[in-house]
Amino acid sequence: MPLHFSELELQERRQRCCAAMSRDGLDGLLIFRQESMYYLTGCDTFGYVYFQCLVLKADGSTVLLTRAPDLRQAQQTSTVKDIRIWVDDPGTNPAEELRGLLREQGLEGCRLGVEYEAYGLTGYNCKRLEAALEGFCQLEDASWLVSHLRVVKSPREIEYLRKAAELADAAGEAALERTGPGTYEGDILADMHACIFRGGGDDPANEFIIGSGPQALLCRYHSGRRHLDAQDQLTLEWAGTYRHYHAAMMRTVPVGTCPPEQEEMFKAARDSLLAVEDALAPGNTVGSAFDAHARVLDQAGLGAHRMNACGYSMGTTFAPNWMDWPMLYHGNPVLIEPGMAFFVHIIIFNSDKGLAMTLGRSSLVGESESESLSKAPLELIVK
């Protein structure tokens, strides 16, 4: 089987999950997040866009309810042996089939956790789930139970993060080699993705962000491509992805010449990035790392042009985005621990002047401080 982790490691993860369930008084967990399914069993699919539920009982046993296209997917990529199929039919309600499965598993009248915060558990599916299980069992929100376990990475996960960072560096270098006046944005993206795929990497959990001219002040993907002008600016946000583990990066590249004000924005962004990385130390809170970012930019007179978050955890994530829990924002009380990984992005958008400057990379928290996973130098590059 193409498992990316040993069966022993997957078993130990399920044991820790069951211990957390016992702590919270849960008899079982209804898992709808694909990240959780992958983390606990290795199951690798995008079938979560439909009603798909992995049932984890307190004794560590698992049952997967899914559609026919995911039968062999689960058989070949996961440790799950008991796989049930619900059939596509106008009269089929998979939530009711889940109720029958839960009854068979002896979970009627029990207290079950639900991963409500899941892309597959749409509002429509959630209404069907709660209607089918009303009076059958007690449902509790357990959206973050597995996410809290995933945030500290194992040695094998760290290997995958390092490989993802290597791919991200290669993609960034390819983008810089291609970029210049007249360059077509599509060629830049093609070169970046080619590096990752040729290096054994995966599709990212969301699109690479690319924007030039006025669109350099956007930090979301948008459709449509243009050629760079002789005097321009290019903002890129991308991630190397390996075994679904992401290491993201971000950069704005002036094209032609760099206005002095944009050069000052870069210096502030670099100082802010390094300040956040210094704050990513065990015992500090995630919120204090954001505060380091805000303090530097505010002192540089850029407070009106910064964001209200400056990064988030990196790990294994699935579409539609690679952002993981927790996020770096003011007041976030989550304590930083060794083995956590974060993407720190410094975003400065001056809409009044039409100038953008971004800088970001991923870091791994060690026993006393953080380590950048990227080997790319922090310098202003003008193409």
C-alpha positions as CSV (number, residue, x, y, z in Angstrom):
1,M,0.0,0.0,0.0
2,P,1.3,3.5,-0.7
3,L,1.2,4.5,3.0
4,H,3.4,7.5,3.7
5,F,3.7,6.6,7.4
6,S,4.3,3.3,9.1
7,E,1.3,1.4,10.4
8,L,2.8,1.8,13.9
9,E,2.9,5.6,13.6
10,L,-0.7,5.6,12.4
11,Q,-1.8,3.3,15.2
12,E,-0.1,5.5,17.8
13,R,-1.9,8.6,16.4
14,R,-5.3,6.8,16.7
15,Q,-4.4,5.8,20.3
16,R,-3.6,9.4,21.2
17,C,-6.9,10.5,19.5
18,C,-8.8,7.9,21.6
19,A,-7.1,9.2,24.7
20,A,-8.3,12.7,23.9
21,M,-11.8,11.3,23.2
22,S,-11.8,9.6,26.6
23,R,-10.7,12.8,28.2
24,D,-13.6,14.6,26.7
25,G,-16.1,11.9,27.5
26,L,-16.7,10.8,23.9
27,D,-17.6,7.2,22.9
28,G,-16.7,7.9,19.3
29,L,-15.8,10.5,16.7
30,L,-17.5,11.3,13.4
31,I,-14.6,12.5,11.3
32,F,-15.4,14.6,8.2
33,R,-12.1,16.5,7.8
34,Q,-9.9,14.9,5.1
35,E,-6.8,16.1,7.1
36,S,-7.9,14.0,10.0
37,M,-8.7,10.9,7.9
38,Y,-5.2,11.2,6.3
39,Y,-3.5,11.8,9.7
40,L,-5.2,8.8,11.4
41,T,-5.4,6.2,8.7
42,G,-3.4,7.4,5.6
43,C,-6.6,7.7,3.6
44,D,-5.7,9.9,0.6
45,T,-8.6,11.2,-1.5
46,F,-10.7,14.2,-2.5
47,G,-13.9,12.2,-2.0
48,Y,-14.6,14.4,1.0
49,V,-16.4,16.8,-1.3
50,Y,-19.3,14.4,-1.0
51,F,-20.8,12.9,2.2
52,Q,-17.9,10.9,3.6
53,C,-17.5,9.9,7.3
54,L,-14.8,8.0,9.1
55,V,-16.1,6.6,12.4
56,L,-13.5,6.2,15.1
57,K,-14.7,4.3,18.2
58,A,-13.1,4.7,21.6
59,D,-11.5,1.2,21.2
60,G,-9.6,2.5,18.2
61,S,-11.6,0.6,15.5
62,T,-12.6,2.4,12.4
63,V,-15.3,2.3,9.8
64,L,-15.5,4.4,6.6
65,L,-18.8,5.4,5.0
66,T,-18.1,6.7,1.5
67,R,-19.1,6.4,-2.2
68,A,-18.0,3.7,-4.7
69,P,-15.2,5.7,-6.3
70,D,-13.4,5.8,-3.0
71,L,-13.6,2.1,-2.2
72,R,-10.3,1.2,-3.8
73,Q,-8.9,4.6,-2.9
74,A,-9.3,3.7,0.8
75,Q,-8.2,0.1,0.3
76,Q,-4.9,1.2,-1.3
77,T,-4.0,4.3,0.7
78,S,-5.3,3.6,4.2
79,T,-5.3,1.2,7.1
80,V,-9.1,1.1,7.1
81,K,-10.5,-2.4,6.5
82,D,-14.2,-1.9,7.1
83,I,-15.4,0.3,4.2
84,R,-19.1,0.8,3.6
85,I,-20.5,2.3,0.4
86,W,-23.6,4.4,0.1
87,V,-25.2,4.3,-3.4
88,D,-25.9,7.3,-5.5
89,D,-29.7,7.4,-5.9
90,P,-32.4,10.1,-5.8
91,G,-33.8,8.5,-2.6
92,T,-30.5,7.9,-0.8
93,N,-29.7,9.8,2.4
94,P,-26.2,8.8,3.5
95,A,-26.8,10.4,6.9
96,E,-29.5,7.8,7.5
97,E,-27.1,5.1,6.3
98,L,-24.6,6.4,8.8
99,R,-27.2,6.0,11.6
100,G,-27.7,2.4,10.7
101,L,-23.9,1.9,10.7
102,L,-23.6,3.5,14.1
103,R,-26.4,1.3,15.5
104,E,-24.5,-1.7,14.2
105,Q,-21.4,-0.5,15.9
106,G,-23.2,-0.3,19.3
107,L,-23.1,3.5,19.4
108,E,-26.8,4.2,19.8
109,G,-27.4,6.4,22.9
110,C,-23.7,7.2,23.1
111,R,-21.9,10.6,23.1
112,L,-20.3,11.2,19.8
113,G,-17.9,14.0,18.7
114,V,-18.5,15.6,15.3
115,E,-16.0,17.5,13.2
116,Y,-18.3,20.3,12.2
117,E,-15.5,22.5,10.9
118,A,-15.0,20.5,7.7
119,Y,-15.4,21.4,4.1
120,G,-17.2,18.1,3.3
121,L,-19.8,18.7,6.0
122,T,-21.7,21.4,4.2
123,G,-24.7,23.1,5.7
124,Y,-26.9,20.8,3.7
125,N,-25.1,17.6,4.9
126,C,-25.0,18.9,8.4
127,K,-28.7,19.4,8.5
128,R,-29.2,15.8,7.2
129,L,-26.7,14.5,9.8
130,E,-28.4,16.1,12.7
131,A,-31.9,15.2,11.5
132,A,-30.9,11.5,11.1
133,L,-29.2,11.3,14.5
134,E,-31.7,13.4,16.5
135,G,-32.8,11.3,19.5
136,F,-30.4,8.5,18.5
137,C,-27.3,9.8,20.2
138,Q,-25.8,12.9,21.7
139,L,-23.6,15.0,19.4
140,E,-20.8,17.3,20.6
141,D,-18.7,19.7,18.6
142,A,-15.2,18.1,18.4
143,S,-14.0,20.1,15.4
144,W,-10.5,20.7,16.7
145,L,-9.7,17.5,18.6
146,V,-7.6,15.9,15.8
147,S,-6.2,19.3,14.7
148,H,-4.7,19.8,18.1
149,L,-3.0,16.5,17.8
150,R,-1.7,17.3,14.3
151,V,0.0,20.6,15.2
152,V,3.2,19.1,16.7
153,K,4.9,17.1,13.9
154,S,6.6,13.7,14.2
155,P,10.1,13.1,12.8
156,R,8.7,11.7,9.6
157,E,6.4,14.7,9.2
158,I,9.3,17.0,9.6
159,E,11.2,15.1,6.9
160,Y,8.2,15.8,4.6
161,L,8.1,19.5,5.6
162,R,11.8,19.8,4.8
163,K,11.3,18.2,1.4
164,A,8.4,20.5,0.7
165,A,10.6,23.5,1.6
166,E,13.2,22.3,-0.9
167,L,10.6,22.2,-3.6
168,A,9.4,25.7,-2.6
169,D,12.9,27.1,-2.9
170,A,13.3,25.5,-6.3
171,A,10.0,26.9,-7.5
172,G,10.9,30.4,-6.2
173,E,14.2,30.3,-8.0
174,A,12.5,29.2,-11.2
175,A,10.1,32.1,-10.9
176,L,12.9,34.6,-10.4
177,E,14.8,33.2,-13.4
178,R,11.8,33.7,-15.6
179,T,10.6,37.1,-14.3
180,G,11.5,40.3,-16.2
181,P,9.9,42.9,-18.4
182,G,7.5,41.3,-20.9
183,T,7.3,38.0,-19.1
184,Y,4.0,36.2,-19.3
185,E,2.6,35.3,-15.9
186,G,1.5,31.9,-17.2
187,D,5.1,31.0,-18.0
188,I,6.1,31.9,-14.4
189,L,3.5,29.6,-13.0
190,A,4.3,26.8,-15.4
191,D,8.0,26.9,-14.4
192,M,7.1,26.9,-10.7
193,H,4.7,23.9,-10.9
194,A,7.1,22.0,-13.1
195,C,9.8,22.2,-10.5
196,I,7.5,20.8,-7.8
197,F,6.1,18.0,-9.9
198,R,9.5,16.9,-11.3
199,G,10.8,16.9,-7.7
200,G,8.1,14.4,-6.7
201,G,5.8,16.9,-5.1
202,D,2.0,17.2,-5.1
203,D,-0.7,19.6,-6.2
204,P,-1.0,22.3,-3.6
205,A,-4.1,22.6,-1.5
206,N,-4.9,25.9,-3.1
207,E,-3.8,27.9,-6.1
208,F,-0.5,29.7,-6.3
209,I,-1.2,33.4,-6.0
210,I,0.2,35.6,-8.8
211,G,-0.5,39.2,-9.5
212,S,1.3,42.1,-11.2
213,G,0.6,45.7,-11.7
214,P,-2.4,46.7,-9.6
215,Q,-3.1,43.0,-8.9
216,A,0.2,42.8,-7.0
217,L,-1.8,44.2,-4.2
218,L,-4.0,41.1,-4.0
219,C,-3.3,38.1,-1.7
220,R,-5.9,35.8,-3.3
221,Y,-5.8,33.9,-6.6
222,H,-7.6,35.4,-9.5
223,S,-8.2,34.2,-13.0
224,G,-6.6,35.8,-16.0
225,R,-2.9,36.4,-17.1
226,R,-1.0,39.4,-18.3
227,H,2.5,40.2,-19.5
228,L,4.7,42.2,-17.2
229,D,5.4,45.9,-18.1
230,A,8.8,47.4,-18.3
231,Q,8.1,49.0,-15.0
232,D,6.0,46.7,-12.8
233,Q,5.7,44.7,-9.6
234,L,5.0,41.0,-9.2
235,T,3.6,39.3,-6.0
236,L,3.8,35.6,-5.7
237,E,2.6,33.2,-2.9
238,W,3.3,29.6,-3.4
239,A,4.1,26.3,-1.6
240,G,6.2,23.3,-2.1
241,T,4.0,20.3,-1.4
242,Y,5.2,16.8,-0.5
243,R,3.0,14.0,0.7
244,H,0.4,16.8,1.2
245,Y,2.7,18.6,3.6
246,H,3.2,22.3,2.7
247,A,6.0,24.8,3.1
248,A,4.7,28.1,1.8
249,M,6.6,31.2,0.7
250,M,5.8,34.7,-0.5
251,R,7.6,37.5,-2.2
252,T,7.0,40.7,-4.2
253,V,9.5,41.4,-7.0
254,P,9.9,44.9,-8.4
255,V,10.4,44.8,-12.2
256,G,12.5,47.5,-14.0
257,T,13.4,49.7,-11.1
258,C,12.4,49.8,-7.4
259,P,11.0,53.0,-6.1
260,P,12.7,54.2,-2.9
261,E,9.5,53.9,-0.9
262,Q,9.1,50.3,-2.0
263,E,12.6,49.6,-1.0
264,E,11.8,50.9,2.5
265,M,8.8,48.7,2.6
266,F,11.0,45.7,1.8
267,K,13.4,46.6,4.7
268,A,10.4,46.8,7.1
269,A,9.0,43.5,5.8
270,R,12.4,41.8,6.3
271,D,12.7,43.2,9.8
272,S,9.2,42.2,10.7
273,L,9.7,38.7,9.4
274,L,12.8,38.2,11.4
275,A,11.1,39.6,14.5
276,V,8.2,37.1,14.2
277,E,10.7,34.2,13.7
278,D,12.5,35.3,16.8
279,A,9.2,35.2,18.7
280,L,8.4,31.6,17.4
281,A,10.0,30.1,20.5
282,P,8.6,27.5,22.9
283,G,6.6,29.0,25.7
284,N,5.6,32.1,23.7
285,T,2.0,32.4,22.5
286,V,1.0,32.5,18.8
287,G,-0.5,35.9,19.5
288,S,2.8,37.3,20.7
289,A,4.5,36.3,17.5
290,F,1.9,38.4,15.6
291,D,2.5,41.3,18.0
292,A,6.2,41.3,17.0
293,H,5.1,41.7,13.3
294,A,2.7,44.6,14.2
295,R,5.3,46.4,16.4
296,V,7.9,46.6,13.6
297,L,5.5,47.7,10.9
298,D,3.7,50.2,13.1
299,Q,7.0,51.7,14.1
300,A,7.9,52.0,10.4
301,G,4.7,54.0,9.8
302,L,3.1,51.1,7.9
303,G,0.4,50.2,10.4
304,A,-2.4,51.3,8.0
305,H,-1.0,49.0,5.3
306,R,-0.5,45.7,7.1
307,M,-2.8,42.8,7.8
308,N,-4.5,41.6,11.0
309,A,-2.8,38.2,10.7
310,C,0.7,37.3,9.7
311,G,0.7,33.6,9.1
312,Y,-0.5,30.2,10.3
313,S,0.5,26.6,10.9
314,M,2.0,24.5,8.1
315,G,1.2,20.8,7.8
316,T,-0.8,18.3,5.8
317,T,-3.8,20.1,4.3
318,F,-6.2,19.4,1.4
319,A,-8.1,21.7,-0.9
320,P,-9.5,24.3,-0.8
321,N,-6.6,25.8,1.1
322,W,-3.2,25.1,2.8
323,M,-3.9,27.2,5.8
324,D,-3.8,25.2,9.0
325,W,-4.5,25.8,12.7
326,P,-3.5,27.9,14.6
327,M,-3.3,31.3,12.9
328,L,-1.0,34.2,14.0
329,Y,-3.2,37.0,15.1
330,H,-3.3,39.3,18.2
331,G,-4.4,37.7,21.4
332,N,-4.3,34.1,20.1
333,P,-3.4,32.2,23.4
334,V,-2.1,28.9,21.8
335,L,1.3,28.1,23.2
336,I,4.2,27.5,20.8
337,E,5.8,24.1,21.2
338,P,8.8,22.3,19.6
339,G,7.7,20.5,16.5
340,M,5.3,23.1,15.3
341,A,5.7,24.7,11.9
342,F,4.5,28.1,10.7
343,F,4.3,30.1,7.5
344,V,5.1,33.7,8.4
345,H,3.9,36.2,5.7
346,I,4.5,39.9,5.9
347,I,2.1,41.7,3.6
348,I,2.2,45.4,3.1
349,F,-0.2,46.9,0.6
350,N,-0.2,50.7,0.1
351,S,-3.3,51.3,-2.0
352,D,-2.8,55.0,-2.0
353,K,0.6,54.7,-3.8
354,G,-0.3,51.5,-5.6
355,L,2.8,49.7,-4.1
356,A,3.0,46.2,-2.8
357,M,5.6,44.4,-0.7
358,T,5.4,40.9,0.7
359,L,7.9,38.5,2.2
360,G,7.3,35.1,3.7
361,R,8.7,31.7,4.4
362,S,8.1,28.7,6.6
363,S,9.9,27.9,9.8
364,L,10.1,24.9,12.2
365,V,10.1,25.4,16.0
366,G,12.9,23.7,17.7
367,E,13.7,23.2,21.4
368,S,14.7,26.8,22.0
369,E,14.1,28.8,18.8
370,S,12.7,28.5,15.2
371,E,14.6,27.5,12.1
372,S,13.8,28.7,8.6
373,L,13.0,25.8,6.4
374,S,13.9,27.9,3.3
375,K,17.5,28.4,2.2
376,A,16.7,31.3,-0.1
377,P,18.4,34.6,1.0
378,L,16.3,37.5,2.4
379,E,17.3,40.2,-0.1
380,L,15.4,42.6,-2.3
381,I,15.5,41.3,-5.9
382,V,14.7,43.6,-8.8
383,K,14.2,42.0,-12.2
